[in-house]
Amino acid sequence: MQLTAKESSLIKELKGQEALCIERYTKAAGCAVDGQLKGLFTSLADTERQHLDTLSQIETGACPSMPAGKETLPPTFTAVYGVAETPDKKNDCYLCTDALSGEKHVSGLYDTCIFEFRDDNVRTALNHIQKEEQQHGKSIYNYMSANAMYS
């Protein structure tokens, strides 16, 4: 499969965003206080690495097949923080808010890019990644909600 110049440019942009997500989640995992949040960020970084690999394959002309209909449910969390605004809660809330903002941006970027590709298999792969990005946002929201960080 040969990408157009526009498609190549969009893949480059998506790869940059995925690399940024990997860095964001890796650093956030190191800064998070709560072990559940550290685990969530580590898991999300791993998924973002898979996304980057998929985009790299598309960039070289290959289109990897996506798993059919296998959606994973976002994790559930046990509340660690109460209503009180402790320094640890503020730290973890900041990390979550930053990550959620990033996921909203990346998901929107995928939404636009999906419409720009000619190949149906590439569109399917990008749509699969976008759904996973939305699941990332839901996981972060679930954590924040369980810990009185989201109103």
N, CA, C and O atoms as a GROMACS GRO file, in nm:
protein
  604
    1MET      N    1   0.084  -0.117   0.000
    1MET     CA    2   0.000   0.000   0.000
    1MET      C    3   0.089   0.123   0.000
    1MET      O    4   0.184   0.134   0.078
    2GLN      N    5   0.057   0.216  -0.089
    2GLN     CA    6   0.131   0.340  -0.102
    2GLN      C    7   0.050   0.453  -0.039
    2GLN      O    8  -0.064   0.476  -0.076
    3LEU      N    9   0.110   0.522   0.056
    3LEU     CA   10   0.043   0.635   0.120
    3LEU      C   11   0.060   0.761   0.036
    3LEU      O   12   0.164   0.781  -0.026
    4THR      N   13  -0.041   0.846   0.035
    4THR     CA   14  -0.029   0.976  -0.028
    4THR      C   15   0.059   1.064   0.062
    4THR      O   16   0.088   1.028   0.176
    5ALA      N   17   0.100   1.178   0.010
    5ALA     CA   18   0.179   1.271   0.090
    5ALA      C   19   0.100   1.316   0.213
    5ALA      O   20   0.156   1.327   0.322
    6LYS      N   21  -0.029   1.342   0.195
    6LYS     CA   22  -0.112   1.385   0.308
    6LYS      C   23  -0.124   1.274   0.412
    6LYS      O   24  -0.113   1.299   0.532
    7GLU      N   25  -0.146   1.150   0.366
    7GLU     CA   26  -0.156   1.038   0.459
    7GLU      C   27  -0.025   1.018   0.534
    7GLU      O   28  -0.026   0.991   0.654
    8SER      N   29   0.087   1.031   0.465
    8SER     CA   30   0.218   1.018   0.531
    8SER      C   31   0.236   1.125   0.637
    8SER      O   32   0.288   1.098   0.745
    9SER      N   33   0.194   1.246   0.606
    9SER     CA   34   0.204   1.356   0.701
    9SER      C   35   0.117   1.330   0.824
    9SER      O   36   0.158   1.357   0.937
   10LEU      N   37  -0.002   1.278   0.802
   10LEU     CA   38  -0.093   1.248   0.915
   10LEU      C   39  -0.037   1.136   1.002
   10LEU      O   40  -0.046   1.142   1.125
   11ILE      N   41   0.020   1.034   0.940
   11ILE     CA   42   0.081   0.924   1.017
   11ILE      C   43   0.196   0.978   1.102
   11ILE      O   44   0.211   0.940   1.218
   12LYS      N   45   0.275   1.067   1.043
   12LYS     CA   46   0.385   1.128   1.119
   12LYS      C   47   0.331   1.203   1.240
   12LYS      O   48   0.386   1.192   1.350
   13GLU      N   49   0.224   1.280   1.221
   13GLU     CA   50   0.162   1.354   1.332
   13GLU      C   51   0.109   1.259   1.438
   13GLU      O   52   0.128   1.282   1.558
   14LEU      N   53   0.041   1.153   1.396
   14LEU     CA   54  -0.012   1.056   1.493
   14LEU      C   55   0.101   0.986   1.569
   14LEU      O   56   0.090   0.964   1.690
   15LYS      N   57   0.209   0.953   1.500
   15LYS     CA   58   0.324   0.891   1.567
   15LYS      C   59   0.382   0.985   1.672
   15LYS      O   60   0.420   0.941   1.781
   16GLY      N   61   0.390   1.113   1.640
   16GLY     CA   62   0.440   1.211   1.737
   16GLY      C   63   0.352   1.217   1.860
   16GLY      O   64   0.402   1.227   1.973
   17GLN      N   65   0.221   1.212   1.840
   17GLN     CA   66   0.128   1.215   1.952
   17GLN      C   67   0.140   1.088   2.037
   17GLN      O   68   0.134   1.094   2.160
   18GLU      N   69   0.156   0.974   1.971
   18GLU     CA   70   0.172   0.848   2.047
   18GLU      C   71   0.302   0.849   2.127
   18GLU      O   72   0.304   0.804   2.241
   19ALA      N   73   0.408   0.900   2.068
   19ALA     CA   74   0.536   0.909   2.141
   19ALA      C   75   0.520   1.000   2.262
   19ALA      O   76   0.573   0.972   2.370
   20LEU      N   77   0.447   1.110   2.244
   20LEU     CA   78   0.421   1.201   2.356
   20LEU      C   79   0.339   1.131   2.465
   20LEU      O   80   0.366   1.149   2.584
   21CYS      N   81   0.240   1.053   2.425
   21CYS     CA   82   0.159   0.978   2.523
   21CYS      C   83   0.244   0.878   2.601
   21CYS      O   84   0.230   0.864   2.722
   22ILE      N   85   0.333   0.810   2.531
   22ILE     CA   86   0.421   0.714   2.598
   22ILE      C   87   0.505   0.786   2.702
   22ILE      O   88   0.518   0.741   2.816
   23GLU      N   89   0.563   0.899   2.663
   23GLU     CA   90   0.645   0.976   2.756
   23GLU      C   91   0.561   1.028   2.873
   23GLU      O   92   0.604   1.022   2.988
   24ARG      N   93   0.442   1.081   2.843
   24ARG     CA   94   0.354   1.134   2.948
   24ARG      C   95   0.321   1.025   3.049
   24ARG      O   96   0.333   1.046   3.170
   25TYR      N   97   0.279   0.908   3.001
   25TYR     CA   98   0.239   0.802   3.093
   25TYR      C   99   0.357   0.743   3.169
   25TYR      O  100   0.343   0.706   3.286
   26THR      N  101   0.471   0.734   3.106
   26THR     CA  102   0.590   0.681   3.174
   26THR      C  103   0.631   0.776   3.287
   26THR      O  104   0.660   0.731   3.398
   27LYS      N  105   0.633   0.905   3.259
   27LYS     CA  106   0.667   1.002   3.363
   27LYS      C  107   0.560   1.008   3.471
   27LYS      O  108   0.591   1.018   3.589
   28ALA      N  109   0.432   1.001   3.430
   28ALA     CA  110   0.324   1.006   3.528
   28ALA      C  111   0.328   0.885   3.620
   28ALA      O  112   0.301   0.897   3.740
   29ALA      N  113   0.361   0.768   3.566
   29ALA     CA  114   0.372   0.649   3.650
   29ALA      C  115   0.479   0.668   3.756
   29ALA      O  116   0.465   0.622   3.870
   30GLY      N  117   0.587   0.735   3.719
   30GLY     CA  118   0.695   0.761   3.814
   30GLY      C  119   0.659   0.865   3.919
   30GLY      O  120   0.717   0.867   4.027
   31CYS      N  121   0.565   0.952   3.887
   31CYS     CA  122   0.526   1.061   3.979
   31CYS      C  123   0.401   1.029   4.061
   31CYS      O  124   0.378   1.092   4.164
   32ALA      N  125   0.322   0.933   4.017
   32ALA     CA  126   0.198   0.901   4.087
   32ALA      C  127   0.227   0.847   4.226
   32ALA      O  128   0.324   0.774   4.246
   33VAL      N  129   0.143   0.882   4.320
   33VAL     CA  130   0.157   0.834   4.458
   33VAL      C  131   0.086   0.700   4.476
   33VAL      O  132   0.142   0.606   4.531
   34ASP      N  133  -0.038   0.693   4.430
   34ASP     CA  134  -0.120   0.573   4.446
   34ASP      C  135  -0.072   0.462   4.353
   34ASP      O  136  -0.049   0.484   4.234
   35GLY      N  137  -0.056   0.342   4.408
   35GLY     CA  138  -0.012   0.227   4.331
   35GLY      C  139  -0.106   0.190   4.218
   35GLY      O  140  -0.062   0.148   4.111
   36GLN      N  141  -0.237   0.205   4.240
   36GLN     CA  142  -0.334   0.176   4.133
   36GLN      C  143  -0.311   0.268   4.014
   36GLN      O  144  -0.318   0.225   3.899
   37LEU      N  145  -0.285   0.394   4.043
   37LEU     CA  146  -0.264   0.492   3.937
   37LEU      C  147  -0.132   0.465   3.865
   37LEU      O  148  -0.124   0.477   3.743
   38LYS      N  149  -0.028   0.429   3.940
   38LYS     CA  150   0.099   0.392   3.877
   38LYS      C  151   0.076   0.277   3.779
   38LYS      O  152   0.125   0.279   3.666
   39GLY      N  153   0.000   0.177   3.823
   39GLY     CA  154  -0.029   0.062   3.737
   39GLY      C  155  -0.109   0.101   3.614
   39GLY      O  156  -0.082   0.052   3.504
   40LEU      N  157  -0.208   0.188   3.632
   40LEU     CA  158  -0.287   0.234   3.519
   40LEU      C  159  -0.199   0.306   3.417
   40LEU      O  160  -0.205   0.276   3.298
   41PHE      N  161  -0.118   0.399   3.463
   41PHE     CA  162  -0.032   0.473   3.372
   41PHE      C  163   0.067   0.382   3.300
   41PHE      O  164   0.095   0.401   3.182
   42THR      N  165   0.121   0.283   3.370
   42THR     CA  166   0.214   0.189   3.308
   42THR      C  167   0.144   0.108   3.199
   42THR      O  168   0.198   0.087   3.091
   43SER      N  169   0.023   0.063   3.229
   43SER     CA  170  -0.055  -0.012   3.131
   43SER      C  171  -0.089   0.073   3.009
   43SER      O  172  -0.081   0.025   2.895
   44LEU      N  173  -0.126   0.198   3.032
   44LEU     CA  174  -0.159   0.286   2.921
   44LEU      C  175  -0.036   0.313   2.834
   44LEU      O  176  -0.047   0.320   2.712
   45ALA      N  177   0.079   0.329   2.895
   45ALA     CA  178   0.203   0.349   2.818
   45ALA      C  179   0.229   0.228   2.728
   45ALA      O  180   0.271   0.243   2.614
   46ASP      N  181   0.206   0.108   2.781
   46ASP     CA  182   0.226  -0.014   2.701
   46ASP      C  183   0.133  -0.016   2.579
   46ASP      O  184   0.175  -0.053   2.470
   47THR      N  185   0.008   0.022   2.599
   47THR     CA  186  -0.087   0.025   2.487
   47THR      C  187  -0.046   0.131   2.385
   47THR      O  188  -0.059   0.110   2.265
   48GLU      N  189   0.002   0.244   2.433
   48GLU     CA  190   0.045   0.350   2.341
   48GLU      C  191   0.165   0.303   2.258
   48GLU      O  192   0.179   0.342   2.142
   49ARG      N  193   0.251   0.218   2.315
   49ARG     CA  194   0.362   0.162   2.239
   49ARG      C  195   0.309   0.073   2.127
   49ARG      O  196   0.364   0.072   2.016
   50GLN      N  197   0.203  -0.002   2.154
   50GLN     CA  198   0.141  -0.085   2.050
   50GLN      C  199   0.084   0.005   1.939
   50GLN      O  200   0.096  -0.027   1.820
   51HIS      N  201   0.023   0.116   1.979
   51HIS     CA  202  -0.030   0.209   1.879
   51HIS      C  203   0.082   0.262   1.791
   51HIS      O  204   0.069   0.268   1.668
   52LEU      N  205   0.193   0.301   1.853
   52LEU     CA  206   0.307   0.353   1.778
   52LEU      C  207   0.360   0.248   1.681
   52LEU      O  208   0.396   0.280   1.568
   53ASP      N  209   0.364   0.124   1.724
   53ASP     CA  210   0.409   0.014   1.638
   53ASP      C  211   0.314  -0.003   1.519
   53ASP      O  212   0.359  -0.021   1.406
   54THR      N  213   0.184   0.002   1.544
   54THR     CA  214   0.086  -0.010   1.436
   54THR      C  215   0.104   0.102   1.335
   54THR      O  216   0.104   0.078   1.214
   55LEU      N  217   0.121   0.225   1.384
   55LEU     CA  218   0.141   0.339   1.294
   55LEU      C  219   0.270   0.325   1.214
   55LEU      O  220   0.275   0.362   1.097
   56SER      N  221   0.374   0.272   1.276
   56SER     CA  222   0.501   0.251   1.206
   56SER      C  223   0.484   0.148   1.094
   56SER      O  224   0.543   0.162   0.987
   57GLN      N  225   0.405   0.046   1.120
   57GLN     CA  226   0.377  -0.055   1.017
   57GLN      C  227   0.300   0.008   0.901
   57GLN      O  228   0.331  -0.017   0.784
   58ILE      N  229   0.201   0.089   0.933
   58ILE     CA  230   0.124   0.157   0.827
   58ILE      C  231   0.216   0.248   0.746
   58ILE      O  232   0.205   0.255   0.624
   59GLU      N  233   0.305   0.317   0.815
   59GLU     CA  234   0.397   0.408   0.748
   59GLU      C  235   0.484   0.338   0.645
   59GLU      O  236   0.521   0.396   0.543
   60THR      N  237   0.518   0.211   0.671
   60THR     CA  238   0.602   0.135   0.579
   60THR      C  239   0.522   0.064   0.471
   60THR      O  240   0.578  -0.008   0.388
   61GLY      N  241   0.389   0.084   0.470
   61GLY     CA  242   0.307   0.025   0.366
   61GLY      C  243   0.231  -0.100   0.407
   61GLY      O  244   0.152  -0.153   0.329
   62ALA      N  245   0.254  -0.147   0.527
   62ALA     CA  246   0.182  -0.264   0.576
   62ALA      C  247   0.062  -0.217   0.657
   62ALA      O  248   0.064  -0.109   0.716
   63CYS      N  249  -0.041  -0.296   0.658
   63CYS     CA  250  -0.157  -0.262   0.741
   63CYS      C  251  -0.188  -0.381   0.829
   63CYS      O  252  -0.245  -0.480   0.784
   64PRO      N  253  -0.150  -0.372   0.956
   64PRO     CA  254  -0.172  -0.484   1.046
   64PRO      C  255  -0.322  -0.508   1.068
   64PRO      O  256  -0.402  -0.414   1.068
   65SER      N  257  -0.357  -0.633   1.087
   65SER     CA  258  -0.497  -0.664   1.115
   65SER      C  259  -0.525  -0.637   1.262
   65SER      O  260  -0.441  -0.662   1.348
   66MET      N  261  -0.641  -0.587   1.287
   66MET     CA  262  -0.682  -0.553   1.423
   66MET      C  263  -0.768  -0.666   1.479
   66MET      O  264  -0.840  -0.732   1.404
   67PRO      N  265  -0.759  -0.690   1.609
   67PRO     CA  266  -0.843  -0.793   1.669
   67PRO      C  267  -0.991  -0.758   1.648
   67PRO      O  268  -1.032  -0.644   1.667
   68ALA      N  269  -1.068  -0.856   1.611
   68ALA     CA  270  -1.210  -0.831   1.580
   68ALA      C  271  -1.294  -0.834   1.706
   68ALA      O  272  -1.294  -0.931   1.782
   69GLY      N  273  -1.367  -0.725   1.726
   69GLY     CA  274  -1.470  -0.719   1.829
   69GLY      C  275  -1.428  -0.749   1.971
   69GLY      O  276  -1.514  -0.779   2.054
   70LYS      N  277  -1.301  -0.741   2.001
   70LYS     CA  278  -1.255  -0.774   2.136
   70LYS      C  279  -1.227  -0.645   2.212
   70LYS      O  280  -1.115  -0.594   2.211
   71GLU      N  281  -1.329  -0.593   2.277
   71GLU     CA  282  -1.311  -0.472   2.358
   71GLU      C  283  -1.288  -0.512   2.502
   71GLU      O  284  -1.354  -0.600   2.556
   72THR      N  285  -1.194  -0.445   2.562
   72THR     CA  286  -1.168  -0.471   2.703
   72THR      C  287  -1.239  -0.366   2.786
   72THR      O  288  -1.247  -0.249   2.747
   73LEU      N  289  -1.290  -0.406   2.898
   73LEU     CA  290  -1.358  -0.313   2.988
   73LEU      C  291  -1.255  -0.233   3.066
   73LEU      O  292  -1.152  -0.287   3.106
   74PRO      N  293  -1.284  -0.106   3.089
   74PRO     CA  294  -1.192  -0.027   3.171
   74PRO      C  295  -1.182  -0.086   3.312
   74PRO      O  296  -1.279  -0.142   3.362
   75PRO      N  297  -1.066  -0.074   3.374
   75PRO     CA  298  -1.051  -0.128   3.509
   75PRO      C  299  -1.139  -0.053   3.609
   75PRO      O  300  -1.180   0.061   3.587
   76THR      N  301  -1.166  -0.120   3.718
   76THR     CA  302  -1.236  -0.055   3.830
   76THR      C  303  -1.133  -0.026   3.938
   76THR      O  304  -1.030  -0.093   3.947
   77PHE      N  305  -1.162   0.073   4.018
   77PHE     CA  306  -1.065   0.118   4.118
   77PHE      C  307  -1.128   0.124   4.255
   77PHE      O  308  -1.247   0.152   4.270
   78THR      N  309  -1.045   0.099   4.356
   78THR     CA  310  -1.084   0.116   4.494
   78THR      C  311  -1.042   0.255   4.537
   78THR      O  312  -0.929   0.298   4.512
   79ALA      N  313  -1.132   0.325   4.600
   79ALA     CA  314  -1.102   0.462   4.642
   79ALA      C  315  -0.986   0.463   4.741
   79ALA      O  316  -0.984   0.388   4.838
   80VAL      N  317  -0.891   0.548   4.714
   80VAL     CA  318  -0.775   0.570   4.802
   80VAL      C  319  -0.789   0.704   4.870
   80VAL      O  320  -0.752   0.721   4.986
   81TYR      N  321  -0.844   0.800   4.796
   81TYR     CA  322  -0.857   0.935   4.846
   81TYR      C  323  -1.003   0.965   4.879
   81TYR      O  324  -1.095   0.919   4.811
   82GLY      N  325  -1.022   1.043   4.983
   82GLY     CA  326  -1.155   1.089   5.020
   82GLY      C  327  -1.177   1.228   4.965
   82GLY      O  328  -1.114   1.270   4.868
   83VAL      N  329  -1.268   1.299   5.028
   83VAL     CA  330  -1.304   1.434   4.984
   83VAL      C  331  -1.193   1.534   5.014
   83VAL      O  332  -1.176   1.632   4.942
   84ALA      N  333  -1.117   1.511   5.120
   84ALA     CA  334  -1.013   1.606   5.161
   84ALA      C  335  -0.906   1.621   5.052
   84ALA      O  336  -0.868   1.524   4.987
   85GLU      N  337  -0.860   1.745   5.034
   85GLU     CA  338  -0.759   1.776   4.933
   85GLU      C  339  -0.619   1.764   4.992
   85GLU      O  340  -0.558   1.864   5.029
   86THR      N  341  -0.569   1.642   5.000
   86THR     CA  342  -0.434   1.621   5.052
   86THR      C  343  -0.331   1.648   4.942
   86THR      O  344  -0.366   1.650   4.824
   87PRO      N  345  -0.206   1.670   4.978
   87PRO     CA  346  -0.103   1.690   4.876
   87PRO      C  347  -0.092   1.570   4.780
   87PRO      O  348  -0.074   1.590   4.659
   88ASP      N  349  -0.102   1.448   4.831
   88ASP     CA  350  -0.094   1.331   4.744
   88ASP      C  351  -0.211   1.328   4.646
   88ASP      O  352  -0.193   1.297   4.528
   89LYS      N  353  -0.330   1.360   4.695
   89LYS     CA  354  -0.447   1.362   4.608
   89LYS      C  355  -0.431   1.470   4.501
   89LYS      O  356  -0.460   1.446   4.384
   90LYS      N  357  -0.386   1.587   4.541
   90LYS     CA  358  -0.367   1.696   4.444
   90LYS      C  359  -0.267   1.655   4.336
   90LYS      O  360  -0.287   1.684   4.218
   91ASN      N  361  -0.160   1.589   4.376
   91ASN     CA  362  -0.059   1.542   4.281
   91ASN      C  363  -0.122   1.445   4.181
   91ASN      O  364  -0.108   1.462   4.060
   92ASP      N  365  -0.190   1.344   4.232
   92ASP     CA  366  -0.247   1.242   4.144
   92ASP      C  367  -0.360   1.299   4.059
   92ASP      O  368  -0.379   1.257   3.945
   93CYS      N  369  -0.436   1.393   4.114
   93CYS     CA  370  -0.542   1.458   4.038
   93CYS      C  371  -0.483   1.538   3.921
   93CYS      O  372  -0.536   1.535   3.810
   94TYR      N  373  -0.374   1.608   3.947
   94TYR     CA  374  -0.309   1.683   3.840
   94TYR      C  375  -0.264   1.589   3.728
   94TYR      O  376  -0.287   1.617   3.611
   95LEU      N  377  -0.201   1.478   3.764
   95LEU     CA  378  -0.154   1.382   3.665
   95LEU      C  379  -0.271   1.327   3.582
   95LEU      O  380  -0.260   1.313   3.460
   96CYS      N  381  -0.381   1.297   3.649
   96CYS     CA  382  -0.499   1.245   3.579
   96CYS      C  383  -0.560   1.350   3.487
   96CYS      O  384  -0.598   1.320   3.374
   97THR      N  385  -0.570   1.473   3.535
   97THR     CA  386  -0.628   1.580   3.455
   97THR      C  387  -0.545   1.604   3.329
   97THR      O  388  -0.600   1.622   3.221
   98ASP      N  389  -0.415   1.604   3.344
   98ASP     CA  390  -0.326   1.621   3.229
   98ASP      C  391  -0.342   1.505   3.131
   98ASP      O  392  -0.351   1.526   3.010
   99ALA      N  393  -0.345   1.383   3.183
   99ALA     CA  394  -0.358   1.265   3.096
   99ALA      C  395  -0.493   1.264   3.025
   99ALA      O  396  -0.499   1.232   2.906
  100LEU      N  397  -0.599   1.299   3.095
  100LEU     CA  398  -0.732   1.300   3.034
  100LEU      C  399  -0.739   1.406   2.924
  100LEU      O  400  -0.800   1.382   2.819
  101SER      N  401  -0.680   1.520   2.946
  101SER     CA  402  -0.674   1.624   2.844
  101SER      C  403  -0.602   1.574   2.720
  101SER      O  404  -0.645   1.599   2.608
  102GLY      N  405  -0.492   1.504   2.741
  102GLY     CA  406  -0.418   1.448   2.628
  102GLY      C  407  -0.498   1.346   2.551
  102GLY      O  408  -0.494   1.344   2.428
  103GLU      N  409  -0.572   1.262   2.622
  103GLU     CA  410  -0.654   1.160   2.555
  103GLU      C  411  -0.765   1.224   2.472
  103GLU      O  412  -0.796   1.176   2.363
  104LYS      N  413  -0.823   1.330   2.523
  104LYS     CA  414  -0.928   1.400   2.446
  104LYS      C  415  -0.869   1.454   2.316
  104LYS      O  416  -0.932   1.443   2.211
  105HIS      N  417  -0.751   1.512   2.323
  105HIS     CA  418  -0.685   1.566   2.204
  105HIS      C  419  -0.654   1.455   2.103
  105HIS      O  420  -0.686   1.468   1.985
  106VAL      N  421  -0.592   1.348   2.151
  106VAL     CA  422  -0.550   1.241   2.061
  106VAL      C  423  -0.672   1.173   1.996
  106VAL      O  424  -0.670   1.142   1.877
  107SER      N  425  -0.776   1.151   2.074
  107SER     CA  426  -0.896   1.089   2.018
  107SER      C  427  -0.955   1.176   1.908
  107SER      O  428  -0.998   1.124   1.804
  108GLY      N  429  -0.958   1.306   1.928
  108GLY     CA  430  -1.008   1.397   1.826
  108GLY      C  431  -0.922   1.396   1.700
  108GLY      O  432  -0.973   1.404   1.588
  109LEU      N  433  -0.792   1.387   1.720
  109LEU     CA  434  -0.700   1.381   1.606
  109LEU      C  435  -0.725   1.255   1.523
  109LEU      O  436  -0.729   1.260   1.400
  110TYR      N  437  -0.742   1.141   1.592
  110TYR     CA  438  -0.773   1.017   1.520
  110TYR      C  439  -0.905   1.030   1.445
  110TYR      O  440  -0.916   0.984   1.331
  111ASP      N  441  -1.005   1.093   1.506
  111ASP     CA  442  -1.134   1.109   1.442
  111ASP      C  443  -1.117   1.181   1.307
  111ASP      O  444  -1.174   1.139   1.207
  112THR      N  445  -1.040   1.287   1.305
  112THR     CA  446  -1.017   1.361   1.182
  112THR      C  447  -0.938   1.278   1.082
  112THR      O  448  -0.972   1.273   0.964
  113CYS      N  449  -0.834   1.212   1.129
  113CYS     CA  450  -0.747   1.137   1.039
  113CYS      C  451  -0.817   1.018   0.973
  113CYS      O  452  -0.790   0.986   0.857
  114ILE      N  453  -0.906   0.954   1.044
  114ILE     CA  454  -0.977   0.839   0.988
  114ILE      C  455  -1.042   0.876   0.856
  114ILE      O  456  -1.043   0.796   0.762
  115PHE      N  457  -1.097   0.996   0.847
  115PHE     CA  458  -1.166   1.039   0.725
  115PHE      C  459  -1.071   1.072   0.611
  115PHE      O  460  -1.115   1.086   0.497
  116GLU      N  461  -0.944   1.085   0.638
  116GLU     CA  462  -0.847   1.128   0.538
  116GLU      C  463  -0.777   1.013   0.466
  116GLU      O  464  -0.702   1.038   0.371
  117PHE      N  465  -0.800   0.889   0.508
  117PHE     CA  466  -0.730   0.775   0.448
  117PHE      C  467  -0.819   0.702   0.349
  117PHE      O  468  -0.938   0.679   0.374
  118ARG      N  469  -0.759   0.666   0.237
  118ARG     CA  470  -0.832   0.595   0.130
  118ARG      C  471  -0.853   0.448   0.163
  118ARG      O  472  -0.960   0.394   0.137
  119ASP      N  473  -0.754   0.385   0.220
  119ASP     CA  474  -0.756   0.241   0.240
  119ASP      C  475  -0.847   0.205   0.358
  119ASP      O  476  -0.830   0.255   0.469
  120ASP      N  477  -0.944   0.117   0.332
  120ASP     CA  478  -1.038   0.077   0.437
  120ASP      C  479  -0.970   0.006   0.553
  120ASP      O  480  -1.012   0.021   0.667
  121ASN      N  481  -0.866  -0.071   0.525
  121ASN     CA  482  -0.796  -0.142   0.633
  121ASN      C  483  -0.723  -0.044   0.724
  121ASN      O  484  -0.719  -0.063   0.846
  122VAL      N  485  -0.667   0.060   0.667
  122VAL     CA  486  -0.601   0.162   0.749
  122VAL      C  487  -0.705   0.235   0.832
  122VAL      O  488  -0.684   0.261   0.951
  123ARG      N  489  -0.817   0.269   0.771
  123ARG     CA  490  -0.924   0.336   0.845
  123ARG      C  491  -0.971   0.250   0.962
  123ARG      O  492  -0.996   0.300   1.071
  124THR      N  493  -0.982   0.119   0.938
  124THR     CA  494  -1.023   0.028   1.045
  124THR      C  495  -0.919   0.025   1.157
  124THR      O  496  -0.955   0.026   1.274
  125ALA      N  497  -0.790   0.023   1.120
  125ALA     CA  498  -0.683   0.021   1.221
  125ALA      C  499  -0.685   0.150   1.303
  125ALA      O  500  -0.672   0.146   1.425
  126LEU      N  501  -0.702   0.264   1.236
  126LEU     CA  502  -0.706   0.392   1.306
  126LEU      C  503  -0.829   0.402   1.395
  126LEU      O  504  -0.823   0.457   1.505
  127ASN      N  505  -0.941   0.348   1.349
  127ASN     CA  506  -1.062   0.348   1.429
  127ASN      C  507  -1.045   0.262   1.553
  127ASN      O  508  -1.094   0.296   1.661
  128HIS      N  509  -0.976   0.150   1.538
  128HIS     CA  510  -0.948   0.062   1.652
  128HIS      C  511  -0.863   0.136   1.757
  128HIS      O  512  -0.891   0.129   1.877
  129ILE      N  513  -0.761   0.205   1.710
  129ILE     CA  514  -0.676   0.282   1.802
  129ILE      C  515  -0.758   0.390   1.870
  129ILE      O  516  -0.746   0.412   1.990
  130GLN      N  517  -0.841   0.460   1.792
  130GLN     CA  518  -0.922   0.566   1.852
  130GLN      C  519  -1.013   0.511   1.963
  130GLN      O  520  -1.028   0.574   2.067
  131LYS      N  521  -1.072   0.396   1.940
  131LYS     CA  522  -1.157   0.336   2.044
  131LYS      C  523  -1.076   0.305   2.170
  131LYS      O  524  -1.124   0.323   2.281
  132GLU      N  525  -0.952   0.259   2.150
  132GLU     CA  526  -0.868   0.234   2.267
  132GLU      C  527  -0.833   0.364   2.338
  132GLU      O  528  -0.826   0.368   2.461
  133GLU      N  529  -0.811   0.471   2.263
  133GLU     CA  530  -0.784   0.601   2.325
  133GLU      C  531  -0.904   0.645   2.409
  133GLU      O  532  -0.888   0.699   2.518
  134GLN      N  533  -1.023   0.622   2.357
  134GLN     CA  534  -1.144   0.657   2.432
  134GLN      C  535  -1.154   0.571   2.558
  134GLN      O  536  -1.198   0.620   2.663
  135GLN      N  537  -1.115   0.445   2.549
  135GLN     CA  538  -1.114   0.360   2.668
  135GLN      C  539  -1.012   0.410   2.769
  135GLN      O  540  -1.036   0.402   2.890
  136HIS      N  541  -0.899   0.461   2.722
  136HIS     CA  542  -0.800   0.518   2.814
  136HIS      C  543  -0.864   0.633   2.892
  136HIS      O  544  -0.851   0.643   3.014
  137GLY      N  545  -0.934   0.720   2.819
  137GLY     CA  546  -1.002   0.831   2.885
  137GLY      C  547  -1.103   0.784   2.987
  137GLY      O  548  -1.115   0.842   3.095
  138LYS      N  549  -1.176   0.679   2.954
  138LYS     CA  550  -1.275   0.624   3.047
  138LYS      C  551  -1.206   0.566   3.170
  138LYS      O  552  -1.257   0.582   3.281
  139SER      N  553  -1.094   0.502   3.153
  139SER     CA  554  -1.020   0.446   3.267
  139SER      C  555  -0.973   0.558   3.360
  139SER      O  556  -0.983   0.546   3.482
  140ILE      N  557  -0.921   0.663   3.302
  140ILE     CA  558  -0.875   0.777   3.383
  140ILE      C  559  -0.994   0.840   3.455
  140ILE      O  560  -0.987   0.871   3.574
  141TYR      N  561  -1.103   0.858   3.383
  141TYR     CA  562  -1.224   0.912   3.444
  141TYR      C  563  -1.270   0.823   3.560
  141TYR      O  564  -1.305   0.873   3.667
  142ASN      N  565  -1.270   0.692   3.540
  142ASN     CA  566  -1.313   0.600   3.647
  142ASN      C  567  -1.226   0.615   3.771
  142ASN      O  568  -1.277   0.614   3.883
  143TYR      N  569  -1.095   0.628   3.751
  143TYR     CA  570  -1.006   0.648   3.864
  143TYR      C  571  -1.039   0.778   3.936
  143TYR      O  572  -1.050   0.781   4.059
  144MET      N  573  -1.055   0.883   3.859
  144MET     CA  574  -1.083   1.015   3.918
  144MET      C  575  -1.217   1.013   3.991
  144MET      O  576  -1.230   1.068   4.101
  145SER      N  577  -1.315   0.952   3.932
  145SER     CA  578  -1.447   0.945   3.992
  145SER      C  579  -1.445   0.867   4.124
  145SER      O  580  -1.506   0.909   4.222
  146ALA      N  581  -1.375   0.755   4.124
  146ALA     CA  582  -1.365   0.672   4.245
  146ALA      C  583  -1.294   0.746   4.358
  146ALA      O  584  -1.316   0.716   4.475
  147ASN      N  585  -1.211   0.843   4.323
  147ASN     CA  586  -1.129   0.913   4.421
  147ASN      C  587  -1.170   1.059   4.443
  147ASN      O  588  -1.089   1.141   4.486
  148ALA      N  589  -1.295   1.089   4.413
  148ALA     CA  590  -1.351   1.223   4.435
  148ALA      C  591  -1.266   1.332   4.371
  148ALA      O  592  -1.241   1.437   4.431
  149MET      N  593  -1.221   1.306   4.248
  149MET     CA  594  -1.139   1.403   4.176
  149MET      C  595  -1.213   1.462   4.058
  149MET      O  596  -1.164   1.556   3.995
  150TYR      N  597  -1.328   1.410   4.026
  150TYR     CA  598  -1.401   1.455   3.908
  150TYR      C  599  -1.541   1.495   3.949
  150TYR      O  600  -1.614   1.416   4.009
  151SER      N  601  -1.577   1.617   3.917
  151SER     CA  602  -1.712   1.662   3.955
  151SER      C  603  -1.795   1.692   3.834
  151SER      O  604  -1.911   1.731   3.848
   0.00000   0.00000   0.00000
